[in-house]
Amino acid sequence: MKKLLLIFTLLTASLSFSQEESIAKIDEFLNYLFENDKFMGSLVIRKGDTIVFKNAYGFYEANRGLRSNGNTKYKIGSVTKTFTATMIMQLVEAKKLRLETKISRFFPKIAMANYISVNDLLQQRSGIMDYVNADETFKEKLITGESREDLLERIADYEAIFEPGTKHMYSNTNYYLLGCIIENITKKSYAENLKELIVDKIGLKNTYYSTEKTDVSKRESYSYLYNGTNWEQFPEWDNSIAFASGGITSTPDDLTLFISSLFDGKLVTKSSVDQMKKIKDGYGMGLMQFPFGERRFFGHNGKIENFNAVVGYYPKEKLSIALISNADVYNQNDIMLGILSMYYKMPYPFPEFTKLDPEEIRPLLGVYSSNDLPLQIVVTEKNGELIAQATGQPPFPLTYFKDTTFVFQSAGVEITFGVDSFVLKQAGAKYRYTKN
């Protein structure tokens, strides 16, 4: 018996040491990205009730050099949708709402409202246009804001894109409307419902919805772009526009507690969770599925301003992970792939960030125009790195990939230079540019 106990103790110590190595490697990886100006933000990994990794990198206010820590609060974008879906399911369980209820009860002016159900909104199958991306003129509203009444009128003017329930199309409008439904039924604000139905129930410490501007005295973070020399603050949006589709502020610590509590049945019943995680055309009810090898994580991602957030939960291991970046300059999927590879002790080489010789860069600099897009792109150089800036948009760094190809990974942009020209690839499309 003593011999068996000794063997078990040695095995446990070995496993613990191995996990410590994995955690140290993850920390080294994120520090490496920060030191190369590719990442700022926070990561938490929780297994069951135990936090096995928690750290922050970079600044929540870069101009004053204020460093982020585990209590720094970030905007989480569309991860908000999982909170909104959870509150809707709570109302369904309380018999205050039915999934089959048609939204004409709340929004009679919306096209085909008599045929669109609450369930269609949850599953992104309503056919209602996404107000955020409906037209270029709305981009200004992201910063200046728009009243609830005017935005609902705008949505009511949209024509249906397809027959409700027949297709999937991701639309922020669906979850904006769900937030309005929550307020209509409860006669309380979205912020009050969030606090009462989720935050207080499971003891979240740093999660809330607010329409106030960022307050760094509360350790709320700005988002940033790297301009080749410094971290440049990204324009702040009016949070009332994001609302129930993307307006929540939180921390990775709270997000991992939220997603694990959801799957543990502390917020809704197991039956409701099963409905939420039933994926069709890539989406459930406020949940997506993220594969990592044979593992399948449930969760959501989100982008707002230049924040990029993702939370995932692997039920079999009761493992939850949340990563929030407040400087989305490097592909978040690649960062998560690296983190999970290291956590599961799989090989993952650190990316190489090559700074080119000025003589190699000089011929690439200039102002470029295209017959395919009404946007000029100015290419400049800072500290051995190419910086591109399209008309009316913030600058973004181009990372050397190979030969004459550079990438801006977080936006899926690839630029391959030729003689006084380049080809820009994004989302499967190609655009040819020539130097002016």
FENPESUL-V420083 format. One record per residue. N is the residue number from 1. OMEGA is omega as a letter, one per 40 degrees, with the letter a starting at -180 (NA if undefined). NEAR is the number of other C-alpha atoms within 8 Angstrom. D_LAST is the distance of its C-alpha to the last C-alpha in whole Angstrom. Layout:
N;OMEGA;NEAR;D_LAST, N;OMEGA;NEAR;D_LAST
This chain:
1;i;4;81, 2;a;5;80, 3;i;6;79, 4;i;7;77, 5;i;8;76, 6;i;8;74, 7;a;8;72, 8;i;8;71, 9;i;8;70, 10;i;8;68, 11;i;8;66, 12;i;8;65, 13;i;8;64, 14;i;8;62, 15;i;8;60, 16;i;8;60, 17;i;8;59, 18;i;8;56, 19;i;9;55, 20;i;8;54, 21;i;8;52, 22;a;12;50, 23;i;12;50, 24;a;8;49, 25;i;9;46, 26;i;12;45, 27;i;9;45, 28;a;8;43, 29;a;11;40, 30;i;10;39, 31;i;9;40, 32;i;8;38, 33;i;10;35, 34;a;12;35, 35;i;7;35, 36;i;8;32, 37;a;8;30, 38;a;12;30, 39;i;16;33, 40;i;14;36, 41;a;14;38, 42;i;16;42, 43;i;13;44, 44;i;15;47, 45;a;13;49, 46;i;14;53, 47;a;11;55, 48;i;9;58, 49;a;5;59, 50;i;6;58, 51;a;9;55, 52;i;9;54, 53;i;9;50, 54;i;11;49, 55;i;10;46, 56;a;11;43, 57;i;14;40, 58;a;10;38, 59;i;12;38, 60;i;15;39, 61;a;11;38, 62;a;10;35, 63;i;6;35, 64;i;5;39, 65;a;7;39, 66;a;9;41, 67;i;10;42, 68;i;13;43, 69;a;9;46, 70;a;10;48, 71;i;8;48, 72;a;11;45, 73;a;11;44, 74;i;13;41, 75;a;11;39, 76;i;19;40, 77;a;17;38, 78;i;14;39, 79;i;15;42, 80;a;14;44, 81;i;13;44, 82;i;13;47, 83;a;11;49, 84;i;14;49, 85;i;11;50, 86;i;11;53, 87;i;13;54, 88;i;11;54, 89;i;10;56, 90;i;10;58, 91;i;10;59, 92;i;11;59, 93;i;8;62, 94;i;7;64, 95;i;7;64, 96;a;8;62, 97;i;9;59, 98;i;8;59, 99;a;8;56, 100;a;7;57, 101;i;9;57, 102;a;11;55, 103;i;13;52, 104;i;11;53, 105;a;7;56, 106;a;6;53, 107;a;8;50, 108;a;9;52, 109;a;7;49, 110;a;11;47, 111;i;10;46, 112;a;8;49, 113;i;13;50, 114;a;8;53, 115;a;8;52, 116;a;14;50, 117;i;13;52, 118;i;13;52, 119;i;8;52, 120;i;12;49, 121;a;14;47, 122;a;14;48, 123;i;11;47, 124;a;13;43, 125;a;14;45, 126;a;15;45, 127;i;14;42, 128;a;13;41, 129;i;12;37, 130;a;11;36, 131;a;12;35, 132;a;9;33, 133;a;8;30, 134;i;8;32, 135;a;8;29, 136;a;6;26, 137;a;6;28, 138;a;11;30, 139;i;10;28, 140;a;8;29, 141;i;11;32, 142;a;10;32, 143;a;10;32, 144;a;8;34, 145;i;12;37, 146;a;9;38, 147;i;6;42, 148;a;6;44, 149;a;6;45, 150;a;8;42, 151;i;9;40, 152;i;8;43, 153;i;8;43, 154;a;9;39, 155;a;12;41, 156;i;9;43, 157;a;8;41, 158;i;10;39, 159;i;7;41, 160;a;10;42, 161;i;7;40, 162;i;8;43, 163;a;9;46, 164;i;12;47, 165;a;10;48, 166;a;7;47, 167;i;9;44, 168;i;11;42, 169;a;8;39, 170;a;7;38, 171;i;11;38, 172;a;10;38, 173;a;13;40, 174;a;14;43, 175;i;14;44, 176;i;12;43, 177;i;10;46, 178;i;14;48, 179;i;13;48, 180;i;9;49, 181;i;9;52, 182;a;12;53, 183;a;12;53, 184;a;8;55, 185;a;7;58, 186;a;7;59, 187;i;6;58, 188;i;8;56, 189;i;7;53, 190;a;12;51, 191;i;9;51, 192;i;8;55, 193;i;14;55, 194;a;13;53, 195;a;10;55, 196;a;9;58, 197;a;10;57, 198;a;13;55, 199;a;13;55, 200;a;9;59, 201;a;8;60, 202;i;10;59, 203;i;6;58, 204;a;11;54, 205;a;6;54, 206;a;10;50, 207;a;11;49, 208;i;11;49, 209;a;11;47, 210;i;10;46, 211;i;7;43, 212;i;5;43, 213;a;6;40, 214;a;7;40, 215;a;8;43, 216;i;9;43, 217;i;5;46, 218;a;5;47, 219;i;10;45, 220;a;12;43, 221;i;15;39, 222;i;12;36, 223;a;12;33, 224;i;13;30, 225;i;14;27, 226;a;14;26, 227;a;12;23, 228;i;11;23, 229;a;7;26, 230;i;6;28, 231;a;10;29, 232;a;8;28, 233;i;9;30, 234;i;11;29, 235;a;6;29, 236;a;8;33, 237;i;9;34, 238;a;13;37, 239;i;11;39, 240;i;10;41, 241;i;10;38, 242;i;11;39, 243;a;12;42, 244;i;15;44, 245;a;16;41, 246;a;14;40, 247;a;17;41, 248;i;14;44, 249;a;13;44, 250;i;13;45, 251;i;15;46, 252;i;14;46, 253;i;10;50, 254;a;12;50, 255;i;11;48, 256;i;17;50, 257;i;11;53, 258;a;10;52, 259;i;13;51, 260;i;13;54, 261;i;11;57, 262;a;11;55, 263;i;10;56, 264;i;7;59, 265;a;10;61, 266;a;9;61, 267;i;12;59, 268;a;12;59, 269;i;8;62, 270;i;9;61, 271;i;6;61, 272;i;9;58, 273;i;12;56, 274;i;8;57, 275;a;9;55, 276;a;11;52, 277;i;11;51, 278;a;9;52, 279;i;11;48, 280;a;6;47, 281;i;5;44, 282;a;7;43, 283;i;13;44, 284;i;14;48, 285;a;12;49, 286;i;15;46, 287;i;13;46, 288;i;12;44, 289;a;12;45, 290;i;9;43, 291;i;8;45, 292;a;9;45, 293;i;5;47, 294;a;5;50, 295;i;7;50, 296;i;10;49, 297;i;12;48, 298;i;12;48, 299;a;15;46, 300;i;15;43, 301;a;11;39, 302;i;13;37, 303;i;11;34, 304;a;11;33, 305;i;9;31, 306;i;12;30, 307;i;17;34, 308;a;16;35, 309;i;14;38, 310;i;13;40, 311;i;16;44, 312;a;14;46, 313;i;14;50, 314;a;12;52, 315;a;8;55, 316;a;5;57, 317;a;7;56, 318;a;10;56, 319;i;13;53, 320;a;16;50, 321;i;13;47, 322;i;15;45, 323;i;13;41, 324;i;15;39, 325;i;12;36, 326;i;16;35, 327;a;15;31, 328;a;16;30, 329;i;13;27, 330;a;11;29, 331;a;11;31, 332;i;9;34, 333;i;6;35, 334;i;8;35, 335;i;9;37, 336;i;9;39, 337;i;9;40, 338;a;11;40, 339;a;10;43, 340;i;9;45, 341;a;11;45, 342;i;14;46, 343;a;11;49, 344;i;7;50, 345;i;7;50, 346;a;7;48, 347;i;6;45, 348;a;7;42, 349;i;4;40, 350;i;5;38, 351;i;4;34, 352;i;4;32, 353;a;7;29, 354;i;6;28, 355;a;7;26, 356;i;8;24, 357;i;7;24, 358;i;7;21, 359;i;6;20, 360;a;8;20, 361;a;12;17, 362;a;7;15, 363;a;7;13, 364;a;9;12, 365;i;10;11, 366;i;9;8, 367;a;10;6, 368;i;13;6, 369;a;12;7, 370;i;12;10, 371;a;7;12, 372;a;6;15, 373;a;6;15, 374;a;7;14, 375;i;8;13, 376;i;10;10, 377;i;11;10, 378;i;11;10, 379;i;13;12, 380;a;9;14, 381;i;11;17, 382;i;10;21, 383;i;6;24, 384;a;10;23, 385;i;12;21, 386;i;13;18, 387;i;14;17, 388;i;12;15, 389;i;11;15, 390;a;11;14, 391;i;7;14, 392;a;4;18, 393;i;6;19, 394;i;7;21, 395;i;10;19, 396;a;12;20, 397;i;13;21, 398;a;11;20, 399;i;11;23, 400;i;11;23, 401;i;8;25, 402;i;6;25, 403;i;4;23, 404;a;9;19, 405;i;11;20, 406;a;12;20, 407;i;12;22, 408;a;14;23, 409;a;10;26, 410;i;10;27, 411;i;7;25, 412;a;10;25, 413;i;11;21, 414;a;12;20, 415;i;11;17, 416;a;10;17, 417;i;11;14, 418;i;8;14, 419;a;5;12, 420;a;9;8, 421;i;11;9, 422;i;12;12, 423;i;12;15, 424;i;12;16, 425;i;11;20, 426;i;10;22, 427;i;5;25, 428;i;5;25, 429;i;6;22, 430;i;8;19, 431;a;10;16, 432;i;11;13, 433;i;12;9, 434;a;10;6, 435;a;9;4, 436;NA;6;0
